[in-house]
Amino acid sequence: MTDVTWRRLFGALNKDGQALNLQIRRMIVNAIETGVLSRNTRLPSTRQLAGLLGIARNTVTTAYQLLTDEGFLISRERSGIFVAAAGAAPAPDRLQADTFSDWRARFAIQPSSLPQICKPRDWLDYPYPFLFGQYDPALFPINNWREAVRAASSVKEIQGWAGDMIDDDDPDLVEQLRTQILPRRGIFAGPGEIIVTIGSQQALSMLVQLLVGRQTAAGVEDPGYPDVRNMVSLATSDMVRLNLDRHGVVPDAGFARCSVAFLTVSHQCPTTAVMPIERRRLLLEAASREDVLVVEDDYEADLSIESDGDIPSLKSLDTNGRVIYVGSFSKVLAPGLRVGYIVAPRPVVDELRVLRRLMLRHPPTNNQRALANFIALGHYRQHLNKTGTVMLERARLVAERLPELMPSCRLTRGEGATSFWVEGSEGFDARRMTETAREAGILVEAGDIFFADPAEGSRFFRLGFGSIATHRIEAGLIRLAPIVEAFARPQGTAAARHLPAQASCPALAGA
């Protein structure tokens, strides 16, 4: 094989990515397994390959040695390094044709037909990603997380988590949830009242499956989290659109006729409204009186450092066990970790365990153990303090600059939220605005996806600041402002109002 061939084989080598010896090993193994490198093919010498790739010779030597130890390569004295074993046969040029085409008629449900939240997969490549729900890589506690992973990687630890847990969870993580995480929200869970999930998404999905039948009256916020609305719409023919005002869900007749209601009371999604404690008590009284179960999605808990005494969770105020609590580490640590949890009365958790086992048995226990170590070592609390301080700085910067830069808009942000809910003037087309902004390297989210009737949300958009570096915020807002104002009608250019936390949103009932 020529130098050109070897350069092509290793063409994807990324000197700013994963460790180089790992990349080289992966590329050689892939080439062997796919038949690109056949048995007895002679590889370049370590000196030759290092020169071709512009890397250190020791890096290539390490890669070759490890692959030799693993049986992929063989060293022959005075001859060089050769491929030791043959892989699979080369893939055919064309896969077998799919002759069956009537798939849609066979689907029991068709989730793809429902409105979906769409965010660019390459969002990190955009200079100004004002997205909610993603994370700023610069804030991830890399060294502390590595320590937690190393602590979970000893022989004894591996023997503890590597086996099949069947339907159980890592006891260390459950204990950390009970003693360090949940008490911050005023929740004290007993034995058997916690189940770990693959993020809050699986938690909500399992609760919909468990509690919502074809005729169940299930309440969802409008506007609200689109994925919950889609889950509920697939499960029941009686989805109830719950009315909101500036304090969140209104415990009115619509709420009263629900069997179960899915709520975001701490930071309403997407308006960020924080439900005051008086409304929470009224909601619980109505739920008890009308026999409504409440699922509390506390998706953004723990980050707020803006008040000395946080309003307690709805679950902590519940005296008769009808509130089911959903929590997650996605928004406060990293979405890719995929660790969430449910706190519920034991009969509920018992059923959820069986349901989860039928799906996937249990979430990866190594991730659970690493997270347990991360919390137990004090790293989680340290991370919250650091991240909370940064989020507050960013929130104040946006709150200061946005009204003067976008005078046609009306802003809302509940205390502790990591996004602003922005309303344009009458006739404002937020969907077209976000598409234009994306072409300019700016990512914001159109608000129509959060409404059951997209037309009701056409002039709203969400501006998150959790995923964008602080030093890029002002420049991004300055670039975004003329785009937003270009879509505003002339009568919408009066001085903007920066509404205080929990300010009303005219599109919501009761505002």
C-alpha positions in Angstrom: 0.0 0.0 0.0 1.3 3.5 -0.9 1.7 6.5 1.3 -1.3 8.1 -0.3 -3.4 5.0 0.7 -2.3 5.2 4.3 -2.9 9.0 4.5 -6.4 8.3 3.2 -7.0 5.5 5.8 -6.0 7.9 8.6 -7.5 11.0 7.1 -10.0 11.5 9.9 -7.3 11.8 12.5 -8.2 14.8 14.7 -5.3 16.3 16.6 -7.7 18.3 18.8 -9.9 15.4 19.6 -9.6 12.0 21.4 -6.1 10.8 22.3 -4.2 10.1 19.1 -3.2 6.5 20.0 -6.9 5.7 20.6 -7.9 7.2 17.2 -5.2 5.2 15.4 -6.2 2.0 17.1 -9.9 2.6 16.3 -9.1 3.3 12.6 -6.9 0.2 12.3 -9.4 -2.1 14.0 -12.2 -0.7 11.8 -10.2 -1.2 8.7 -9.5 -4.9 9.7 -13.1 -5.6 10.7 -14.5 -4.1 7.5 -12.0 -5.9 5.3 -10.1 -2.8 4.1 -7.0 -4.3 5.7 -6.7 -8.1 5.0 -4.7 -10.7 6.8 -0.9 -10.4 6.3 -1.1 -6.8 5.1 2.1 -5.0 6.1 1.7 -1.8 8.0 4.1 1.2 7.8 6.9 1.3 10.3 6.3 3.4 13.4 8.8 6.0 12.0 7.1 6.0 8.6 3.5 6.4 9.9 4.5 9.0 12.4 6.1 11.0 9.6 3.1 10.6 7.3 0.7 11.8 10.1 2.9 14.5 11.6 2.7 13.0 15.1 5.2 11.6 17.7 6.6 8.2 16.9 5.9 7.0 20.5 2.2 7.5 19.8 2.3 5.1 16.9 4.5 2.6 18.8 2.0 2.6 21.7 -0.9 2.0 19.3 0.9 -0.8 17.5 1.9 -2.5 20.8 -1.6 -2.5 22.2 -3.1 -3.9 19.0 -0.4 -6.6 19.0 -1.2 -7.5 22.6 -4.9 -7.7 21.6 -4.2 -10.0 18.6 -5.0 -7.6 15.8 -1.4 -7.2 14.7 1.7 -9.4 14.8 5.3 -8.3 14.8 7.6 -10.5 12.6 11.3 -10.2 13.3 13.2 -8.2 10.7 10.0 -8.0 8.6 7.7 -5.5 10.3 4.2 -5.2 11.6 1.4 -7.2 9.9 -2.3 -7.7 10.2 -2.7 -10.9 12.3 -6.4 -11.8 11.7 -8.9 -11.3 9.0 -12.1 -9.4 9.7 -15.5 -9.5 8.0 -15.9 -9.6 4.3 -16.1 -6.2 2.6 -19.6 -4.7 2.6 -21.5 -5.2 -0.7 -21.9 -2.1 -2.9 -25.7 -2.2 -2.4 -27.8 -3.5 0.4 -30.7 -5.9 -0.3 -33.6 -3.9 -1.5 -36.5 -3.4 0.8 -39.5 -4.8 -1.2 -42.1 -4.2 1.5 -43.2 -0.5 1.4 -46.6 -0.4 3.2 -45.0 0.3 6.6 -47.3 3.2 7.6 -50.4 0.9 7.5 -48.6 -1.4 10.0 -47.7 1.3 12.6 -49.9 1.3 15.7 -48.8 4.8 16.3 -46.9 7.4 14.3 -44.9 9.7 16.6 -43.1 11.3 13.6 -46.4 13.0 12.6 -46.5 15.0 15.9 -44.8 18.5 16.2 -41.2 18.0 17.5 -38.6 20.2 19.1 -35.8 20.5 16.6 -32.3 21.8 17.6 -29.3 21.6 15.4 -27.0 18.6 16.3 -24.0 20.9 15.5 -25.2 23.7 17.8 -21.7 23.9 19.4 -20.4 25.1 16.0 -22.6 28.2 16.0 -21.0 31.3 17.5 -24.1 32.4 19.4 -26.1 29.4 20.7 -28.9 31.0 22.8 -30.4 27.5 23.4 -32.1 26.1 26.4 -31.4 22.6 27.7 -27.9 22.3 26.3 -24.8 22.9 28.4 -21.7 25.1 28.3 -18.7 22.7 28.0 -16.5 25.2 29.8 -18.7 24.8 33.0 -18.5 21.0 33.1 -16.4 19.9 36.1 -14.0 17.7 34.1 -11.4 16.9 36.8 -14.0 16.2 39.5 -16.0 14.0 37.2 -12.9 12.0 36.3 -12.2 11.5 39.9 -15.8 10.2 40.5 -15.4 7.8 37.5 -12.0 6.6 38.7 -13.5 5.9 42.1 -16.2 3.8 40.4 -13.6 1.9 38.4 -11.7 -0.1 41.0 -12.0 -3.9 40.9 -14.2 -3.9 44.0 -16.5 -1.2 42.6 -16.8 -2.8 39.2 -17.8 -6.1 40.9 -20.5 -4.1 42.6 -22.1 -2.5 39.6 -21.2 -4.8 36.6 -23.8 -7.4 37.4 -27.4 -7.4 36.2 -29.4 -5.4 38.7 -32.7 -6.8 37.2 -35.0 -4.0 38.3 -33.0 -2.4 41.1 -30.9 0.8 41.2 -27.5 1.6 42.6 -27.9 1.8 46.3 -25.2 4.5 46.6 -27.0 6.8 44.2 -30.4 6.3 45.9 -28.8 7.1 49.3 -27.3 10.3 47.9 -30.6 11.3 46.4 -32.3 10.7 49.8 -29.7 12.5 51.9 -28.2 15.3 49.7 -30.4 16.0 46.7 -34.0 15.8 47.6 -33.8 17.5 51.0 -32.7 20.7 49.1 -36.2 20.6 47.6 -37.9 19.8 50.9 -38.5 16.2 50.0 -37.7 13.3 52.4 -38.2 10.0 50.7 -38.6 6.7 52.5 -37.4 3.2 51.5 -38.7 2.1 48.1 -40.0 5.5 47.1 -37.3 6.4 44.6 -36.6 4.9 41.1 -33.8 6.0 38.8 -34.6 6.6 35.1 -32.7 7.5 31.9 -33.3 11.2 32.4 -36.6 12.9 33.1 -37.8 12.0 29.6 -38.0 8.3 30.5 -39.6 9.2 33.8 -42.4 11.1 32.2 -42.9 8.5 29.5 -43.2 5.7 32.1 -45.7 7.8 34.2 -47.8 8.4 31.1 -47.9 4.7 30.4 -48.7 3.8 34.0 -51.4 6.5 34.6 -52.9 7.4 31.3 -55.3 5.0 29.5 -57.3 5.6 26.3 -60.2 7.4 28.2 -58.1 9.1 30.9 -58.6 12.8 31.3 -54.9 13.9 31.4 -54.0 17.6 31.8 -51.1 19.3 30.1 -50.0 22.9 30.2 -50.7 25.1 27.2 -48.2 26.4 26.4 -46.1 23.6 27.8 -43.5 21.0 27.2 -44.1 19.6 23.7 -42.8 16.1 24.4 -45.2 15.6 27.3 -48.1 16.9 25.1 -47.1 14.3 22.5 -46.8 11.5 25.0 -50.2 12.2 26.4 -51.8 12.6 23.0 -50.6 9.2 22.0 -52.0 7.6 25.2 -55.4 9.2 25.5 -58.3 10.6 23.5 -59.1 13.0 26.3 -56.2 15.4 26.6 -57.1 18.5 28.6 -55.3 21.8 27.8 -54.7 23.5 31.2 -55.2 27.2 31.5 -52.3 29.4 32.7 -51.9 32.8 34.1 -48.9 34.7 35.3 -48.5 32.4 38.3 -48.7 29.1 36.2 -51.5 26.6 36.1 -55.0 27.8 37.2 -56.8 25.3 39.4 -60.1 25.8 37.5 -62.8 23.5 36.1 -60.4 22.2 33.4 -57.9 21.1 36.1 -60.7 19.7 38.2 -61.9 17.2 35.5 -58.4 15.7 35.1 -57.5 12.3 36.5 -53.8 13.3 36.3 -52.0 16.6 35.4 -48.4 17.1 34.3 -47.1 20.3 35.6 -43.9 22.4 35.7 -44.5 24.6 38.7 -41.0 25.8 39.7 -40.2 27.1 36.2 -43.1 26.8 33.9 -42.1 25.5 30.5 -41.6 27.7 28.5 -42.7 30.9 30.2 -40.4 30.4 33.2 -43.1 31.5 35.7 -42.4 30.5 39.3 -45.7 29.4 40.9 -46.0 31.3 44.3 -46.6 29.2 47.4 -50.2 30.5 47.8 -51.1 29.2 44.3 -49.3 25.9 45.1 -51.5 25.4 48.2 -54.6 26.2 46.2 -53.6 23.7 43.5 -53.0 21.0 46.1 -56.4 21.7 47.7 -58.1 21.5 44.4 -56.2 18.2 43.6 -57.3 16.7 46.9 -60.9 17.9 46.5 -61.3 16.7 42.9 -59.1 13.6 43.2 -56.4 14.8 40.7 -53.0 13.2 40.6 -50.2 15.6 39.9 -46.9 14.9 38.2 -44.4 17.6 39.2 -41.6 18.0 36.6 -38.9 19.8 38.5 -36.6 19.9 35.5 -34.4 22.9 36.5 -34.1 22.4 40.2 -31.0 23.3 42.3 -29.5 26.0 40.1 -31.1 29.1 41.6 -29.0 31.2 43.9 -31.1 34.4 43.7 -33.0 34.1 46.9 -32.2 33.0 50.4 -35.3 30.8 50.8 -36.4 29.0 47.7 -40.1 28.2 47.4 -40.5 24.6 48.4 -41.4 22.0 45.7 -45.0 21.0 45.3 -44.1 17.5 46.5 -42.8 18.9 49.8 -46.2 20.5 50.4 -48.2 17.4 49.6 -49.8 15.8 52.7 -51.7 13.0 51.1 -49.3 11.5 48.7 -50.9 12.5 45.4 -47.9 14.4 44.0 -45.3 12.4 42.0 -42.0 14.1 41.7 -39.7 14.0 38.6 -36.1 15.2 38.8 -33.1 15.1 36.6 -29.4 16.0 36.4 -29.6 17.0 32.7 -30.1 20.7 33.1 -27.7 21.2 36.1 -24.8 18.9 35.1 -25.0 17.5 31.5 -27.8 16.3 29.2 -25.7 13.4 28.0 -25.4 11.9 31.5 -29.1 10.7 31.1 -29.8 10.3 34.8 -33.2 11.2 36.2 -35.4 9.9 39.0 -39.0 9.6 40.2 -40.1 10.0 43.8 -43.5 8.5 44.5 -45.5 6.4 47.0 -44.1 2.8 47.1 -47.1 1.2 45.3 -46.3 3.5 42.3 -42.6 2.8 42.4 -43.2 -0.9 42.6 -45.2 -0.8 39.3 -42.7 1.5 37.7 -39.9 -1.0 38.4 -41.7 -3.8 36.6 -42.6 -1.4 33.7 -39.0 -0.3 33.5 -37.7 -3.9 33.6 -39.9 -4.7 30.6 -38.3 -1.8 28.7 -34.6 -1.9 29.5 -34.2 -3.6 33.0 -32.3 -0.7 34.6 -30.3 2.4 33.6 -26.5 1.8 33.3 -25.2 1.2 36.8 -21.7 2.5 36.2 -23.2 5.9 35.4 -25.2 5.7 38.6 -22.2 4.8 40.7 -20.0 7.6 39.2 -22.7 10.1 39.9 -23.1 8.9 43.4 -19.4 9.4 44.0 -19.6 12.8 42.4 -22.3 13.9 44.9 -20.7 12.2 47.9 -17.3 13.8 47.3 -19.0 17.3 47.5 -18.4 17.9 43.8 -22.1 18.4 43.0 -22.6 21.1 45.5 -19.4 22.9 44.4 -20.6 22.6 40.8 -24.0 24.1 41.7 -22.4 27.1 43.4 -20.1 27.8 40.5 -22.7 27.3 37.8 -25.4 29.2 39.7 -23.1 32.2 40.0 -22.4 32.1 36.2 -26.1 31.7 35.3 -27.0 34.7 37.5 -24.3 36.8 35.9 -25.6 35.9 32.4 -29.2 36.5 33.4 -28.4 40.0 34.6 -26.4 40.8 31.4 -29.3 39.7 29.2 -31.8 41.6 31.3 -29.7 44.7 31.1 -29.1 44.7 27.4 -32.1 43.1 25.8 -34.7 45.9 26.5 -32.6 48.6 24.9 -31.6 46.4 22.0 -35.0 45.0 21.3 -37.5 47.7 22.3 -40.4 46.0 20.5 -40.2 43.0 22.7 -41.6 42.0 26.1 -39.5 39.9 28.3 -40.3 37.4 31.1 -38.0 35.4 33.3 -38.9 33.6 36.5 -36.3 33.8 39.3 -33.6 31.2 38.8 -34.5 30.3 35.2 -31.8 29.8 32.6 -33.9 31.3 29.7 -36.0 34.3 28.9 -39.5 34.1 27.3 -39.8 36.8 24.7 -42.9 38.2 23.1 -42.8 40.2 19.9 -45.3 42.8 18.8 -48.6 41.8 17.2 -47.9 40.2 13.8 -44.3 39.2 14.8 -43.3 36.0 13.1 -40.9 34.3 15.5 -40.5 31.2 13.3 -39.2 33.2 10.3 -37.1 35.4 12.6 -35.3 32.3 14.1 -34.6 30.9 10.7 -33.0 34.2 9.6 -31.0 34.4 12.9 -29.7 30.9 12.3 -28.3 32.0 9.0 -26.4 34.7 10.9 -24.9 32.1 13.3 -27.5 32.8 16.1 -29.6 30.1 17.6 -32.9 30.9 19.4 -36.0 28.9 19.7 -39.4 29.8 18.1 -42.2 29.6 20.7 -45.0 28.1 18.5 -43.9 24.6 19.3 -44.9 25.0 22.9 -48.6 25.7 22.0 -51.2 23.1 21.1 -52.3 25.6 18.5 -49.0 27.0 17.0 -50.8 30.1 15.8 -51.2 31.2 19.4 -47.4 31.2 19.9 -46.3 32.7 16.6 -44.9 35.9 18.2 -43.0 34.2 21.0 -39.5 32.9 21.2 -37.3 31.4 23.9 -33.8 32.8 24.5 -31.6 30.5 26.7 -28.2 31.4 28.1 -27.0 28.2 29.6 -25.1 27.0 26.5 -23.4 30.2 25.4 -20.2 31.6 27.0 -20.7 34.8 29.0 -18.3 36.8 27.0 -20.2 36.0 23.8 -23.7 37.1 25.1 -23.5 40.8 24.4 -22.1 40.4 20.9 -24.7 37.8 20.1 -27.6 40.1 21.3 -26.2 43.0 19.3 -26.2 40.8 16.2 -29.7 39.4 17.0 -31.3 42.7 17.8 -31.6 44.1 14.2 -33.0 40.8 13.0 -35.7 40.8 15.7 -36.6 44.4 15.1 -36.8 43.9 11.3 -39.6 41.4 11.9 -41.5 43.8 14.3 -44.3 45.9 13.0 -43.9 49.7 13.2 -46.4 50.0 16.0 -44.4 47.6 18.0 -41.3 49.8 18.4 -42.4 51.6 21.6 -40.1 51.3 24.6 -39.8 47.7 25.7 -40.7 46.6 29.2 -38.5 44.2 31.1 -41.1 42.5 33.2 -40.3 41.3 36.7 -40.2 37.7 37.6 -43.6 36.0 37.0 -44.8 38.9 34.8 -48.0 38.1 32.9 -48.1 36.8 29.3 -51.1 38.2 27.4 -51.5 34.9 25.5 -52.2 33.1 28.7 -55.7 32.8 30.2 -56.2 35.0 33.2 -53.4 37.4 32.5 
